[in-house]
Amino acid sequence: MGQPFPKRVGRILIADDVRAQVEFLAGLLEQDGHTVFRARDGSEALEIASRQQPDVVLLDVMMPHQTGFEVCRALKSDPATRLIPVVLVTSLQGSSDRIRGLEAGADDFLSKPVNAHEFLARVRSLLRIKRFTDDLESAESVILSLALTIEARDTYTDGHCHRLAAYAAALGEALHLDEEEVEALRQGGVLHDLGKIGVPDSTLLKAGALTRSEFETVKQHPVVGDRLCGPLRSLKRVRPIVRHHHEHFDGSGYPDGLRGDDIPLLAQIMGIVDVFGALTTERPYKPAESVDVACRALEDELAAGWRRADLVETFVGLVRDGRMPISEQKM
């Protein structure tokens, strides 16, 4: 027999307009060692969840003003609370109600009347999942912080990563990519140059032309960044951006010399906005170019076979139509 999981205690929010039901569940949880927050309706539940960041939320489905479905949907739509497991507690038995709950983002269901042993087992299971999620979030936060620290090495590129994230997301939305792909582009904007941690300051901040040896060092930064992201499954969609944003459509890029649509689409998008961002940012060896000059440079790269036509045309169109979120740049 394997060893059982150790019991974990957590912070649990219960939302139900029936006080007796709240106190019954709260009593079970508090006896099991958990901290319990109580809400009388959906609005109060959302306010407490935002302020207290509980580990699990238990929602009665049939609350006044806002149903449990509506509160669940609001929690899952907010980046600050979307990873909190939500359990819908209901006397409804129809499959359509369960489907509605799943569509709202519910992680689990409990039927009334609640069985005490099943209830505590479900909560403990969700707490384990939440702990794993928190660990992954912490690791991802370290990587993101490292990327911004690398950016901070060069005072000329302050804000560069966030600008690229905004440009890439805007282009992704214009191309009708799905929400997960657009979010990967936002993360990729921040993480694309993560591997520059392996490039010395003497090379990264050099005012003159790089030697061949220095350029070969710089060309390894996509590989280093990819390796740093590798252990995190949450960055699976971002890794191709980090590794391949310097590839060219004609195969002349690096690090792998990919050609055409063998280059992942999100990496192609990042490659375009990276060029635009680099040209419109002042560096030790050059002034910032105007956005018009940067757009013409992208069109020249398209003519040279480095870029995919529809991506460049869409991006340039967004810039020239004023639909790209560009601030503090030379027009």
C-alpha atoms as a printed R data frame, in Angstrom:
    type eleno elety resid chain resno       x      y       z
1   ATOM     1    CA   MET     A     1   0.000  0.000   0.000
2   ATOM     2    CA   GLY     A     2   1.318  3.445  -0.889
3   ATOM     3    CA   GLN     A     3   1.493  6.175   1.692
4   ATOM     4    CA   PRO     A     4  -1.552  8.517   1.745
5   ATOM     5    CA   PHE     A     5  -1.088 12.155   0.768
6   ATOM     6    CA   PRO     A     6  -0.401 14.307   3.853
7   ATOM     7    CA   LYS     A     7  -3.374 16.390   4.908
8   ATOM     8    CA   ARG     A     8  -3.098 19.995   3.774
9   ATOM     9    CA   VAL     A     9  -4.986 22.836   5.409
10  ATOM    10    CA   GLY     A    10  -6.137 25.820   3.412
11  ATOM    11    CA   ARG     A    11  -8.230 28.956   3.190
12  ATOM    12    CA   ILE     A    12 -11.747 28.164   2.019
13  ATOM    13    CA   LEU     A    13 -14.477 30.594   0.941
14  ATOM    14    CA   ILE     A    14 -18.101 29.456   1.261
15  ATOM    15    CA   ALA     A    15 -20.842 31.470  -0.466
16  ATOM    16    CA   ASP     A    16 -24.452 30.527   0.316
17  ATOM    17    CA   ASP     A    17 -27.488 32.590   1.314
18  ATOM    18    CA   VAL     A    18 -28.695 29.805   3.647
19  ATOM    19    CA   ARG     A    19 -26.871 30.396   6.923
20  ATOM    20    CA   ALA     A    20 -27.448 26.875   8.260
21  ATOM    21    CA   GLN     A    21 -25.785 25.370   5.175
22  ATOM    22    CA   VAL     A    22 -22.806 27.736   5.500
23  ATOM    23    CA   GLU     A    23 -22.319 26.888   9.164
24  ATOM    24    CA   PHE     A    24 -22.610 23.145   8.525
25  ATOM    25    CA   LEU     A    25 -19.871 23.213   5.870
26  ATOM    26    CA   ALA     A    26 -17.765 25.708   7.829
27  ATOM    27    CA   GLY     A    27 -17.934 23.493  10.902
28  ATOM    28    CA   LEU     A    28 -16.633 20.499   8.959
29  ATOM    29    CA   LEU     A    29 -13.820 22.540   7.465
30  ATOM    30    CA   GLU     A    30 -12.758 24.257  10.667
31  ATOM    31    CA   GLN     A    31 -12.739 20.943  12.498
32  ATOM    32    CA   ASP     A    32 -10.400 19.705   9.755
33  ATOM    33    CA   GLY     A    33  -8.042 22.631  10.412
34  ATOM    34    CA   HIS     A    34  -8.994 24.983   7.586
35  ATOM    35    CA   THR     A    35  -9.598 28.740   7.740
36  ATOM    36    CA   VAL     A    36 -13.090 29.621   6.481
37  ATOM    37    CA   PHE     A    37 -14.439 32.831   4.965
38  ATOM    38    CA   ARG     A    38 -18.219 33.249   4.697
39  ATOM    39    CA   ALA     A    39 -20.189 35.163   2.049
40  ATOM    40    CA   ARG     A    40 -23.950 35.678   1.955
41  ATOM    41    CA   ASP     A    41 -24.244 36.321  -1.777
42  ATOM    42    CA   GLY     A    42 -22.304 36.463  -5.021
43  ATOM    43    CA   SER     A    43 -21.161 40.066  -4.749
44  ATOM    44    CA   GLU     A    44 -19.712 39.493  -1.293
45  ATOM    45    CA   ALA     A    45 -18.052 36.285  -2.521
46  ATOM    46    CA   LEU     A    46 -16.275 38.140  -5.336
47  ATOM    47    CA   GLU     A    47 -15.122 40.880  -2.970
48  ATOM    48    CA   ILE     A    48 -13.732 38.385  -0.430
49  ATOM    49    CA   ALA     A    49 -12.087 36.269  -3.130
50  ATOM    50    CA   SER     A    50 -10.322 39.335  -4.534
51  ATOM    51    CA   ARG     A    51  -9.148 40.480  -1.104
52  ATOM    52    CA   GLN     A    52  -8.316 37.170   0.600
53  ATOM    53    CA   GLN     A    53  -7.218 34.964  -2.339
54  ATOM    54    CA   PRO     A    54  -8.626 31.717  -0.901
55  ATOM    55    CA   ASP     A    55  -7.329 28.299  -1.930
56  ATOM    56    CA   VAL     A    56 -10.796 26.892  -2.759
57  ATOM    57    CA   VAL     A    57 -14.205 28.537  -3.337
58  ATOM    58    CA   LEU     A    58 -17.481 26.718  -2.588
59  ATOM    59    CA   LEU     A    59 -20.493 28.298  -4.304
60  ATOM    60    CA   ASP     A    60 -24.157 27.534  -3.838
61  ATOM    61    CA   VAL     A    61 -25.752 27.561  -7.277
62  ATOM    62    CA   MET     A    62 -29.105 29.122  -6.351
63  ATOM    63    CA   MET     A    63 -28.045 32.387  -4.680
64  ATOM    64    CA   PRO     A    64 -30.039 35.612  -5.072
65  ATOM    65    CA   HIS     A    65 -28.828 38.458  -7.321
66  ATOM    66    CA   GLN     A    66 -25.943 36.414  -8.775
67  ATOM    67    CA   THR     A    67 -26.115 32.663  -9.251
68  ATOM    68    CA   GLY     A    68 -23.180 30.397  -8.517
69  ATOM    69    CA   PHE     A    69 -22.721 30.010 -12.282
70  ATOM    70    CA   GLU     A    70 -22.326 33.778 -12.673
71  ATOM    71    CA   VAL     A    71 -19.927 34.106  -9.751
72  ATOM    72    CA   CYS     A    72 -17.859 31.187 -11.044
73  ATOM    73    CA   ARG     A    73 -17.644 32.764 -14.482
74  ATOM    74    CA   ALA     A    74 -16.523 36.073 -12.949
75  ATOM    75    CA   LEU     A    75 -13.838 34.366 -10.862
76  ATOM    76    CA   LYS     A    76 -12.508 32.440 -13.854
77  ATOM    77    CA   SER     A    77 -12.478 35.587 -16.016
78  ATOM    78    CA   ASP     A    78 -10.276 37.526 -13.593
79  ATOM    79    CA   PRO     A    79  -6.517 36.793 -13.903
80  ATOM    80    CA   ALA     A    80  -6.158 37.340 -10.141
81  ATOM    81    CA   THR     A    81  -8.622 34.549  -9.236
82  ATOM    82    CA   ARG     A    82  -8.930 32.292 -12.282
83  ATOM    83    CA   LEU     A    83  -6.619 29.585 -10.878
84  ATOM    84    CA   ILE     A    84  -8.601 29.179  -7.648
85  ATOM    85    CA   PRO     A    85 -10.537 25.861  -7.741
86  ATOM    86    CA   VAL     A    86 -14.305 26.444  -7.662
87  ATOM    87    CA   VAL     A    87 -16.822 23.856  -6.422
88  ATOM    88    CA   LEU     A    88 -20.515 24.296  -7.208
89  ATOM    89    CA   VAL     A    89 -22.749 22.955  -4.442
90  ATOM    90    CA   THR     A    90 -26.202 22.186  -5.830
91  ATOM    91    CA   SER     A    91 -29.379 20.202  -5.435
92  ATOM    92    CA   LEU     A    92 -29.845 20.332  -9.220
93  ATOM    93    CA   GLN     A    93 -29.376 16.920 -10.798
94  ATOM    94    CA   GLY     A    94 -29.837 17.557 -14.519
95  ATOM    95    CA   SER     A    95 -26.918 17.085 -16.908
96  ATOM    96    CA   SER     A    96 -27.691 20.466 -18.497
97  ATOM    97    CA   ASP     A    97 -26.939 22.162 -15.155
98  ATOM    98    CA   ARG     A    98 -23.610 20.348 -14.888
99  ATOM    99    CA   ILE     A    99 -22.755 21.357 -18.444
100 ATOM   100    CA   ARG     A   100 -23.639 24.941 -17.586
101 ATOM   101    CA   GLY     A   101 -21.324 24.732 -14.576
102 ATOM   102    CA   LEU     A   102 -18.467 23.340 -16.638
103 ATOM   103    CA   GLU     A   103 -18.943 26.080 -19.221
104 ATOM   104    CA   ALA     A   104 -18.683 28.623 -16.388
105 ATOM   105    CA   GLY     A   105 -15.331 27.081 -15.407
106 ATOM   106    CA   ALA     A   106 -16.294 25.000 -12.361
107 ATOM   107    CA   ASP     A   107 -13.636 22.529 -11.225
108 ATOM   108    CA   ASP     A   108 -15.923 20.204  -9.257
109 ATOM   109    CA   PHE     A   109 -19.508 19.640  -8.098
110 ATOM   110    CA   LEU     A   110 -21.083 18.543  -4.815
111 ATOM   111    CA   SER     A   111 -24.686 17.430  -4.536
112 ATOM   112    CA   LYS     A   112 -26.960 18.317  -1.645
113 ATOM   113    CA   PRO     A   113 -27.334 16.893   0.900
114 ATOM   114    CA   VAL     A   114 -23.558 16.962   1.298
115 ATOM   115    CA   ASN     A   115 -21.796 13.832   2.527
116 ATOM   116    CA   ALA     A   116 -19.251 14.999   5.107
117 ATOM   117    CA   HIS     A   117 -16.513 12.474   4.248
118 ATOM   118    CA   GLU     A   118 -16.829 13.018   0.496
119 ATOM   119    CA   PHE     A   119 -16.896 16.775   1.008
120 ATOM   120    CA   LEU     A   120 -13.643 16.854   3.003
121 ATOM   121    CA   ALA     A   121 -11.939 14.458   0.573
122 ATOM   122    CA   ARG     A   122 -12.891 16.681  -2.382
123 ATOM   123    CA   VAL     A   123 -11.588 19.801  -0.631
124 ATOM   124    CA   ARG     A   124  -8.290 18.114   0.289
125 ATOM   125    CA   SER     A   125  -7.818 16.961  -3.319
126 ATOM   126    CA   LEU     A   126  -8.428 20.461  -4.668
127 ATOM   127    CA   LEU     A   127  -6.003 21.911  -2.122
128 ATOM   128    CA   ARG     A   128  -3.255 19.586  -3.411
129 ATOM   129    CA   ILE     A   129  -3.959 20.749  -6.963
130 ATOM   130    CA   LYS     A   130  -3.867 24.386  -5.849
131 ATOM   131    CA   ARG     A   131  -0.490 23.862  -4.157
132 ATOM   132    CA   PHE     A   132   0.939 22.362  -7.353
133 ATOM   133    CA   THR     A   133  -0.461 25.287  -9.351
134 ATOM   134    CA   ASP     A   134   1.034 27.792  -6.918
135 ATOM   135    CA   ASP     A   135   4.444 26.115  -7.224
136 ATOM   136    CA   LEU     A   136   4.284 26.355 -11.018
137 ATOM   137    CA   GLU     A   137   3.194 29.987 -10.816
138 ATOM   138    CA   SER     A   138   6.104 30.758  -8.509
139 ATOM   139    CA   ALA     A   139   8.597 29.172 -10.890
140 ATOM   140    CA   GLU     A   140   7.083 31.021 -13.847
141 ATOM   141    CA   SER     A   141   7.249 34.289 -11.909
142 ATOM   142    CA   VAL     A   142  10.960 33.730 -11.285
143 ATOM   143    CA   ILE     A   143  11.565 33.258 -15.011
144 ATOM   144    CA   LEU     A   144   9.534 36.384 -15.862
145 ATOM   145    CA   SER     A   145  11.405 38.404 -13.244
146 ATOM   146    CA   LEU     A   146  14.707 37.153 -14.623
147 ATOM   147    CA   ALA     A   147  13.706 38.318 -18.107
148 ATOM   148    CA   LEU     A   148  12.914 41.811 -16.840
149 ATOM   149    CA   THR     A   149  16.200 41.870 -14.897
150 ATOM   150    CA   ILE     A   150  18.050 41.130 -18.129
151 ATOM   151    CA   GLU     A   151  16.214 43.997 -19.822
152 ATOM   152    CA   ALA     A   152  17.206 46.290 -16.944
153 ATOM   153    CA   ARG     A   153  20.898 45.669 -17.722
154 ATOM   154    CA   ASP     A   154  20.447 47.974 -20.722
155 ATOM   155    CA   THR     A   155  18.943 51.331 -19.739
156 ATOM   156    CA   TYR     A   156  18.254 52.046 -23.419
157 ATOM   157    CA   THR     A   157  15.728 49.204 -23.676
158 ATOM   158    CA   ASP     A   158  13.624 50.063 -20.599
159 ATOM   159    CA   GLY     A   159  10.074 48.906 -21.329
160 ATOM   160    CA   HIS     A   160  11.107 47.146 -24.549
161 ATOM   161    CA   CYS     A   161   9.705 43.765 -23.471
162 ATOM   162    CA   HIS     A   162   6.309 45.122 -22.519
163 ATOM   163    CA   ARG     A   163   6.097 47.129 -25.736
164 ATOM   164    CA   LEU     A   164   6.832 43.996 -27.743
165 ATOM   165    CA   ALA     A   165   4.226 42.075 -25.745
166 ATOM   166    CA   ALA     A   166   1.630 44.734 -26.622
167 ATOM   167    CA   TYR     A   167   2.626 44.815 -30.319
168 ATOM   168    CA   ALA     A   168   2.589 41.023 -30.635
169 ATOM   169    CA   ALA     A   169  -0.776 40.663 -28.886
170 ATOM   170    CA   ALA     A   170  -2.320 43.360 -31.093
171 ATOM   171    CA   LEU     A   171  -1.054 41.606 -34.226
172 ATOM   172    CA   GLY     A   172  -2.277 38.243 -32.923
173 ATOM   173    CA   GLU     A   173  -5.746 39.658 -32.301
174 ATOM   174    CA   ALA     A   174  -5.817 41.232 -35.775
175 ATOM   175    CA   LEU     A   175  -4.982 37.781 -37.192
176 ATOM   176    CA   HIS     A   176  -7.889 36.287 -35.177
177 ATOM   177    CA   LEU     A   177  -5.686 33.984 -33.120
178 ATOM   178    CA   ASP     A   178  -7.328 32.335 -30.137
179 ATOM   179    CA   GLU     A   179  -7.030 33.654 -26.581
180 ATOM   180    CA   GLU     A   180  -4.309 31.188 -25.545
181 ATOM   181    CA   GLU     A   181  -2.155 32.096 -28.541
182 ATOM   182    CA   VAL     A   182  -2.520 35.814 -27.843
183 ATOM   183    CA   GLU     A   183  -1.565 35.233 -24.202
184 ATOM   184    CA   ALA     A   184   1.479 33.234 -25.356
185 ATOM   185    CA   LEU     A   185   2.476 36.233 -27.486
186 ATOM   186    CA   ARG     A   186   2.198 38.511 -24.444
187 ATOM   187    CA   GLN     A   187   4.456 36.194 -22.449
188 ATOM   188    CA   GLY     A   188   6.764 35.759 -25.413
189 ATOM   189    CA   GLY     A   189   7.222 39.510 -25.651
190 ATOM   190    CA   VAL     A   190   8.627 39.500 -22.132
191 ATOM   191    CA   LEU     A   191  10.604 36.262 -22.416
192 ATOM   192    CA   HIS     A   192  11.918 36.334 -25.992
193 ATOM   193    CA   ASP     A   193  15.399 37.572 -24.998
194 ATOM   194    CA   LEU     A   194  15.629 35.600 -21.743
195 ATOM   195    CA   GLY     A   195  18.716 33.790 -23.040
196 ATOM   196    CA   LYS     A   196  20.704 37.038 -23.086
197 ATOM   197    CA   ILE     A   197  21.559 36.191 -19.493
198 ATOM   198    CA   GLY     A   198  24.419 34.278 -21.143
199 ATOM   199    CA   VAL     A   199  25.684 37.306 -23.115
200 ATOM   200    CA   PRO     A   200  28.361 39.411 -21.327
201 ATOM   201    CA   ASP     A   201  27.663 43.123 -20.766
202 ATOM   202    CA   SER     A   202  30.739 43.945 -22.840
203 ATOM   203    CA   THR     A   203  28.982 42.379 -25.828
204 ATOM   204    CA   LEU     A   204  25.356 43.196 -25.011
205 ATOM   205    CA   LEU     A   205  26.062 46.909 -24.435
206 ATOM   206    CA   LYS     A   206  28.834 47.360 -27.000
207 ATOM   207    CA   ALA     A   207  28.548 50.660 -28.859
208 ATOM   208    CA   GLY     A   208  30.358 49.491 -31.995
209 ATOM   209    CA   ALA     A   209  30.053 46.575 -34.382
210 ATOM   210    CA   LEU     A   210  30.309 43.085 -32.914
211 ATOM   211    CA   THR     A   211  33.190 40.791 -33.804
212 ATOM   212    CA   ARG     A   212  32.356 37.448 -35.401
213 ATOM   213    CA   SER     A   213  32.991 35.698 -32.079
214 ATOM   214    CA   GLU     A   214  30.735 38.144 -30.223
215 ATOM   215    CA   PHE     A   215  27.957 37.694 -32.750
216 ATOM   216    CA   GLU     A   216  28.190 33.908 -32.422
217 ATOM   217    CA   THR     A   217  27.718 34.341 -28.666
218 ATOM   218    CA   VAL     A   218  24.653 36.517 -29.235
219 ATOM   219    CA   LYS     A   219  23.221 33.947 -31.670
220 ATOM   220    CA   GLN     A   220  23.085 31.391 -28.868
221 ATOM   221    CA   HIS     A   221  20.642 33.403 -26.744
222 ATOM   222    CA   PRO     A   222  17.493 31.799 -28.255
223 ATOM   223    CA   VAL     A   223  18.849 28.350 -27.392
224 ATOM   224    CA   VAL     A   224  19.742 29.373 -23.841
225 ATOM   225    CA   GLY     A   225  16.306 30.965 -23.358
226 ATOM   226    CA   ASP     A   226  14.568 27.853 -24.646
227 ATOM   227    CA   ARG     A   227  16.472 25.698 -22.160
228 ATOM   228    CA   LEU     A   228  15.562 28.002 -19.271
229 ATOM   229    CA   CYS     A   229  11.862 27.785 -20.177
230 ATOM   230    CA   GLY     A   230  12.029 24.037 -20.783
231 ATOM   231    CA   PRO     A   231  11.236 22.708 -17.287
232 ATOM   232    CA   LEU     A   232   7.963 24.651 -17.089
233 ATOM   233    CA   ARG     A   233   5.009 23.025 -18.844
234 ATOM   234    CA   SER     A   234   3.114 26.294 -18.423
235 ATOM   235    CA   LEU     A   235   5.535 27.881 -20.925
236 ATOM   236    CA   LYS     A   236   5.089 25.177 -23.554
237 ATOM   237    CA   ARG     A   237   3.467 27.601 -26.023
238 ATOM   238    CA   VAL     A   238   6.121 30.253 -25.351
239 ATOM   239    CA   ARG     A   239   9.209 28.130 -25.973
240 ATOM   240    CA   PRO     A   240   8.940 28.184 -29.810
241 ATOM   241    CA   ILE     A   241   8.753 31.989 -29.651
242 ATOM   242    CA   VAL     A   242  11.866 32.183 -27.511
243 ATOM   243    CA   ARG     A   243  13.848 29.766 -29.694
244 ATOM   244    CA   HIS     A   244  12.741 30.801 -33.183
245 ATOM   245    CA   HIS     A   245  12.045 34.562 -33.226
246 ATOM   246    CA   HIS     A   246  15.306 35.157 -35.152
247 ATOM   247    CA   GLU     A   247  14.537 32.654 -37.929
248 ATOM   248    CA   HIS     A   248  13.968 34.008 -41.459
249 ATOM   249    CA   PHE     A   249  11.375 32.822 -43.955
250 ATOM   250    CA   ASP     A   250  14.114 32.021 -46.509
251 ATOM   251    CA   GLY     A   251  16.071 29.890 -44.025
252 ATOM   252    CA   SER     A   252  18.855 32.407 -43.407
253 ATOM   253    CA   GLY     A   253  18.037 33.016 -39.728
254 ATOM   254    CA   TYR     A   254  19.205 31.348 -36.520
255 ATOM   255    CA   PRO     A   255  19.597 29.204 -34.447
256 ATOM   256    CA   ASP     A   256  18.124 26.343 -36.521
257 ATOM   257    CA   GLY     A   257  17.876 27.770 -40.040
258 ATOM   258    CA   LEU     A   258  14.167 26.964 -40.308
259 ATOM   259    CA   ARG     A   259  12.441 27.909 -43.545
260 ATOM   260    CA   GLY     A   260   8.912 29.060 -44.436
261 ATOM   261    CA   ASP     A   261   6.088 27.848 -42.263
262 ATOM   262    CA   ASP     A   262   8.389 25.395 -40.527
263 ATOM   263    CA   ILE     A   263   8.961 28.483 -38.384
264 ATOM   264    CA   PRO     A   264   6.163 28.498 -35.779
265 ATOM   265    CA   LEU     A   265   3.594 31.209 -36.490
266 ATOM   266    CA   LEU     A   266   3.938 32.856 -33.070
267 ATOM   267    CA   ALA     A   267   7.711 33.055 -33.529
268 ATOM   268    CA   GLN     A   268   7.224 34.674 -36.943
269 ATOM   269    CA   ILE     A   269   4.979 37.278 -35.327
270 ATOM   270    CA   MET     A   270   7.531 37.954 -32.604
271 ATOM   271    CA   GLY     A   271  10.298 38.273 -35.176
272 ATOM   272    CA   ILE     A   272   8.395 41.059 -36.936
273 ATOM   273    CA   VAL     A   273   7.579 43.040 -33.792
274 ATOM   274    CA   ASP     A   274  11.126 42.518 -32.477
275 ATOM   275    CA   VAL     A   275  12.571 44.215 -35.560
276 ATOM   276    CA   PHE     A   276  10.070 47.054 -35.258
277 ATOM   277    CA   GLY     A   277  10.793 47.455 -31.551
278 ATOM   278    CA   ALA     A   278  14.561 47.390 -32.034
279 ATOM   279    CA   LEU     A   279  14.478 50.019 -34.759
280 ATOM   280    CA   THR     A   280  12.224 52.399 -32.828
281 ATOM   281    CA   THR     A   281  14.318 52.120 -29.631
282 ATOM   282    CA   GLU     A   282  17.437 54.226 -28.994
283 ATOM   283    CA   ARG     A   283  20.552 52.137 -28.444
284 ATOM   284    CA   PRO     A   284  24.191 53.017 -27.577
285 ATOM   285    CA   TYR     A   285  25.152 52.622 -31.225
286 ATOM   286    CA   LYS     A   286  22.141 54.293 -32.926
287 ATOM   287    CA   PRO     A   287  19.268 56.747 -32.431
288 ATOM   288    CA   ALA     A   288  15.632 55.615 -32.467
289 ATOM   289    CA   GLU     A   289  14.108 55.485 -35.953
290 ATOM   290    CA   SER     A   290  10.626 56.754 -36.762
291 ATOM   291    CA   VAL     A   291   7.820 54.213 -37.070
292 ATOM   292    CA   ASP     A   292   7.621 54.998 -40.790
293 ATOM   293    CA   VAL     A   293  11.282 54.082 -41.265
294 ATOM   294    CA   ALA     A   294  10.737 50.923 -39.222
295 ATOM   295    CA   CYS     A   295   7.736 49.942 -41.366
296 ATOM   296    CA   ARG     A   296   9.755 50.457 -44.544
297 ATOM   297    CA   ALA     A   297  12.545 48.301 -43.089
298 ATOM   298    CA   LEU     A   298  10.036 45.476 -42.504
299 ATOM   299    CA   GLU     A   299   8.822 45.852 -46.096
300 ATOM   300    CA   ASP     A   300  12.450 45.631 -47.260
301 ATOM   301    CA   GLU     A   301  12.870 42.413 -45.231
302 ATOM   302    CA   LEU     A   302   9.714 41.075 -46.871
303 ATOM   303    CA   ALA     A   303  11.142 41.875 -50.319
304 ATOM   304    CA   ALA     A   304  14.378 40.113 -49.330
305 ATOM   305    CA   GLY     A   305  12.424 36.957 -48.465
306 ATOM   306    CA   TRP     A   306  12.893 37.152 -44.701
307 ATOM   307    CA   ARG     A   307   9.240 37.579 -43.692
308 ATOM   308    CA   ARG     A   308   5.801 36.194 -44.509
309 ATOM   309    CA   ALA     A   309   3.837 38.672 -46.588
310 ATOM   310    CA   ASP     A   310   0.459 38.600 -44.830
311 ATOM   311    CA   LEU     A   311   2.044 39.060 -41.407
312 ATOM   312    CA   VAL     A   312   4.105 42.085 -42.439
313 ATOM   313    CA   GLU     A   313   1.206 43.629 -44.353
314 ATOM   314    CA   THR     A   314  -1.158 43.224 -41.400
315 ATOM   315    CA   PHE     A   315   1.346 44.642 -38.919
316 ATOM   316    CA   VAL     A   316   2.276 47.619 -41.084
317 ATOM   317    CA   GLY     A   317  -1.410 48.266 -41.731
318 ATOM   318    CA   LEU     A   318  -2.101 48.358 -37.974
319 ATOM   319    CA   VAL     A   319   0.746 50.834 -37.441
320 ATOM   320    CA   ARG     A   320  -0.182 53.148 -40.302
321 ATOM   321    CA   ASP     A   321  -3.883 53.077 -39.386
322 ATOM   322    CA   GLY     A   322  -3.084 54.053 -35.803
323 ATOM   323    CA   ARG     A   323  -4.368 50.752 -34.389
324 ATOM   324    CA   MET     A   324  -1.059 49.618 -32.884
325 ATOM   325    CA   PRO     A   325  -0.500 50.627 -29.209
326 ATOM   326    CA   ILE     A   326   2.586 52.762 -29.814
327 ATOM   327    CA   SER     A   327   3.569 55.341 -27.221
328 ATOM   328    CA   GLU     A   328   6.551 57.601 -26.790
329 ATOM   329    CA   GLN     A   329   7.932 56.641 -30.185
330 ATOM   330    CA   LYS     A   330   9.046 58.894 -33.006
331 ATOM   331    CA   MET     A   331   6.359 59.082 -35.646
